[in-house]
Amino acid sequence: MKDTDKNRDHISGSDEVLEIDPIPFRSGRGQKHPKSFIRYGWLIAAAAGIVSVLLLASVWFVFTAKQVTLRIDPDLDRIIIMGVLIAPRFGAYYLLRP
């Protein structure tokens, strides 16, 4: 069922002729591709890793810290707690690691 013309081919099972016109070859080397996230994948992965480590460290601190209340009369303007890395204050309470 092959036609001698290279640009024509029969659709199987019918008598219709499908004509395919040739086009010149175009290589993709000269075209500029849009910037994609794949190019910066390592940067995104590093940022996600840093955020994950900080989040895990924060969760660990909150679940292992002790809640401390300091009652001093008369009230002070400022309290400095020495010997700890951080001492976040939530209302009248401080979170301190033992």
N, C-alpha and C positions, 0 to 999 in steps of 0.2 A: 503494500500500500504506500510505498514511498514514491514521491514525485521527484523528478530529476532536478527541479528547481530547488535550491537550498533554502530559499525564503518561504517555502510553502510546506505545510504539513497537514495531513488529514486528521481530523478529530476522530478518535477510535469509535467505530460503530455508527458513523454517519457519513454522509457524502459532502458535508460542508468543508470548505477549505479555509484554514486559518492562516492568515498572512502575517508574518513577523518581519518588520522592517529593522535592518541593522542600524545601530548607532555607533558613533566613534567611542573608543575606550577613553575613560577619564579616570586618572588616578586620584586618590584622595590626599596625596602628599602636599599639594599646593594650598589646600583649604585649611583655614584656621578653625579649630574646634572650640566650642564654648567651654569656659572653665567649669570644671565639675567638682563635686565634693570629694571625689575619689583622689584627686590630686592632693588635697589637704587631709586625707584620711588619717595619716599618722598624727597630725596636730589635733584632730578631733578625738582620736583615741587617747592621746596623752591628757587632754583636758578632761575627758570623761574619767580617766583613771585617778587624776588628782582630786576631782570632785568626789569620787567614790571613797577615796581614802579619808578625806576630810569629814565626810558624812559618817563613815564608820567610827572614826575617832570621836566625833561628837556624841554619837549614840552610846559608845562605850563609856565616855565620861559621865553622861547623864545617868546611866543605869548603875554605875559603880560609885558615884559620889554620895556623900552624906549631906543631909539638909541640916544647916546650923542656923540658930537664931542668936543674935547678940543683943542683949538688953543692957544698956548703959544709961544711968540716970545722973545727970542731965544729958540730953541728946547731944551727940557730937555732930559737927558739920561734915567731917570726913573720917573714915575708918580705913586704916591700912593693915592688911593681913600679910604678915611676913612668912616666908618658908613655903609658899605654894606657887605653882606656875600661873594658874588663873583661879579666880574666885568670883564667878558670875553671881550677880545679885538679882533675885526675883522677889520683888516686894520687900518684905522684912526678912527674907531668908537668903542665905548664901549657900552655894553648892561647893563643897570642899571634898577633895580626895583624901582618904586616910593615909 
